[in-house]
Amino acid sequence: MASDQRDGAVVTGAASRIGRAIAAGLAKDGFSVVVADLDEANGRAAAKEIAAANQGRAIFQRVDVTDRRSVSAAIEACTRQFSSIKVMVNNAGFNKPEPFLEVSEAIWHKIIDVNALGVLIGIQEAANAMSPPEPKARSSTQPRLRAVLATPTSLPIAPANSLSLRSRTPARERLPATASPSMPLLRE
Ligand SMILES: NC(=O)c1ccc[n+]([C@@H]2O[C@H](COP(=O)([O-])OP(=O)(O)OC[C@H]3O[C@@H](n4cnc5c(N)ncnc54)[C@H](O)[C@@H]3O)[C@@H](O)[C@H]2O)c1
């Protein structure tokens, strides 16, 4: 994905493994990247390394993806520091595999909060930040906005790697063609 260096990207869960690699890849492709994670030590280290290799185009922002204000603050940091947000990667995930009959409700809630609610919050906050002001007359040439969703595998939802969102359209009309029937919150 090519970019000029004014395009900002936020990658959640970018302190480690897959998210870190996505953030590094986006920076290599020319994006300016917010490494957004709960893990401050590894997040700062990842941002430092990515920035060093890409003319300083990475910063760390502590984010809890289950906290809307925290996600919104990371997106604001991206637009403030890099002038725009063009890509949102909802990569942060949590899982704690346990024998089925021993799964605790607390762990279940945490998995759902991080892997599902966190993705919903990330998409909503990024889509709102990407949307231009409401046009007086909608035109078919209205630019399409793009958000990227990395779907955690520990939930029974179909993969949707890329969503194209029309700006300021009602939530129902924003449904991606690939949305799964097993996402009733988004379908109804
Ligand atoms: N590793 C795999 O084989 C695999 C396969 C398919 C999908 N996935 C999904 O890809 C994503 C990344 O996988 P990974 O293996 O790199 O995971 P990982 O556990 O190595 O990294 C997850 C990152 O998310 C961060 N995180 C956790 N909770 C958070 C929260 N509430 N707010 C902000 N950050 C939080 C963690 O600090 C960590 O840096 C996950 O969503 C995972 O479900 C992983």
PDBQT file of the ligand as one rigid body, heavy atoms in Angstrom, charges set to zero:
ROOT
HETATM    1  N1  LIG A 201      -0.783 -15.269  16.277  1.00  0.00    +0.000 N 
HETATM    2  C1  LIG A 201      -1.612 -15.915  15.472  1.00  0.00    +0.000 C 
HETATM    3  O1  LIG A 201      -1.381 -17.041  15.018  1.00  0.00    +0.000 OA
HETATM    4  C2  LIG A 201      -2.897 -15.239  15.033  1.00  0.00    +0.000 A 
HETATM    5  C3  LIG A 201      -3.651 -15.848  14.032  1.00  0.00    +0.000 A 
HETATM    6  C4  LIG A 201      -4.797 -15.204  13.581  1.00  0.00    +0.000 A 
HETATM    7  C5  LIG A 201      -5.207 -14.008  14.141  1.00  0.00    +0.000 A 
HETATM    8  N2  LIG A 201      -4.473 -13.456  15.139  1.00  0.00    +0.000 N 
HETATM    9  C6  LIG A 201      -4.957 -12.201  15.678  1.00  0.00    +0.000 C 
HETATM   10  O2  LIG A 201      -4.016 -11.217  15.277  1.00  0.00    +0.000 OA
HETATM   11  C7  LIG A 201      -3.867 -10.246  16.324  1.00  0.00    +0.000 C 
HETATM   12  C8  LIG A 201      -2.389 -10.159  16.755  1.00  0.00    +0.000 C 
HETATM   13  O3  LIG A 201      -1.927 -11.449  17.102  1.00  0.00    +0.000 OA
HETATM   14  P1  LIG A 201      -0.539 -11.640  17.852  1.00  0.00    +0.000 P 
HETATM   15  O4  LIG A 201      -0.228 -13.080  17.813  1.00  0.00    +0.000 OA
HETATM   16  O5  LIG A 201       0.445 -10.668  17.315  1.00  0.00    +0.000 OA
HETATM   17  O6  LIG A 201      -0.977 -11.247  19.330  1.00  0.00    +0.000 OA
HETATM   18  P2  LIG A 201      -0.069 -10.800  20.570  1.00  0.00    +0.000 P 
HETATM   19  O7  LIG A 201      -0.755 -11.368  21.779  1.00  0.00    +0.000 OA
HETATM   20  O8  LIG A 201       1.359 -11.108  20.356  1.00  0.00    +0.000 OA
HETATM   21  O9  LIG A 201      -0.232  -9.215  20.542  1.00  0.00    +0.000 OA
HETATM   22  C9  LIG A 201      -1.424  -8.618  20.889  1.00  0.00    +0.000 C 
HETATM   23  C10 LIG A 201      -1.103  -7.191  21.269  1.00  0.00    +0.000 C 
HETATM   24  O10 LIG A 201      -2.340  -6.577  21.646  1.00  0.00    +0.000 OA
HETATM   25  C11 LIG A 201      -2.088  -5.823  22.822  1.00  0.00    +0.000 C 
HETATM   26  N3  LIG A 201      -3.317  -5.688  23.562  1.00  0.00    +0.000 N 
HETATM   27  C12 LIG A 201      -4.003  -6.626  24.261  1.00  0.00    +0.000 A 
HETATM   28  N4  LIG A 201      -5.076  -6.103  24.842  1.00  0.00    +0.000 NA
HETATM   29  C13 LIG A 201      -5.081  -4.777  24.499  1.00  0.00    +0.000 A 
HETATM   30  C14 LIG A 201      -5.950  -3.701  24.785  1.00  0.00    +0.000 A 
HETATM   31  N5  LIG A 201      -7.046  -3.863  25.566  1.00  0.00    +0.000 N 
HETATM   32  N6  LIG A 201      -5.672  -2.497  24.261  1.00  0.00    +0.000 NA
HETATM   33  C15 LIG A 201      -4.567  -2.309  23.483  1.00  0.00    +0.000 A 
HETATM   34  N7  LIG A 201      -3.713  -3.293  23.177  1.00  0.00    +0.000 NA
HETATM   35  C16 LIG A 201      -3.969  -4.509  23.690  1.00  0.00    +0.000 A 
HETATM   36  C17 LIG A 201      -1.039  -6.607  23.603  1.00  0.00    +0.000 C 
HETATM   37  O11 LIG A 201      -0.353  -5.793  24.533  1.00  0.00    +0.000 OA
HETATM   38  C18 LIG A 201      -0.143  -7.094  22.473  1.00  0.00    +0.000 C 
HETATM   39  O12 LIG A 201       0.890  -6.181  22.187  1.00  0.00    +0.000 OA
HETATM   40  C19 LIG A 201      -4.791 -10.674  17.450  1.00  0.00    +0.000 C 
HETATM   41  O13 LIG A 201      -6.025  -9.967  17.328  1.00  0.00    +0.000 OA
HETATM   42  C20 LIG A 201      -4.990 -12.146  17.190  1.00  0.00    +0.000 C 
HETATM   43  O14 LIG A 201      -6.239 -12.608  17.701  1.00  0.00    +0.000 OA
HETATM   44  C21 LIG A 201      -3.335 -14.044  15.590  1.00  0.00    +0.000 A 
ENDROOT
TORSDOF 0
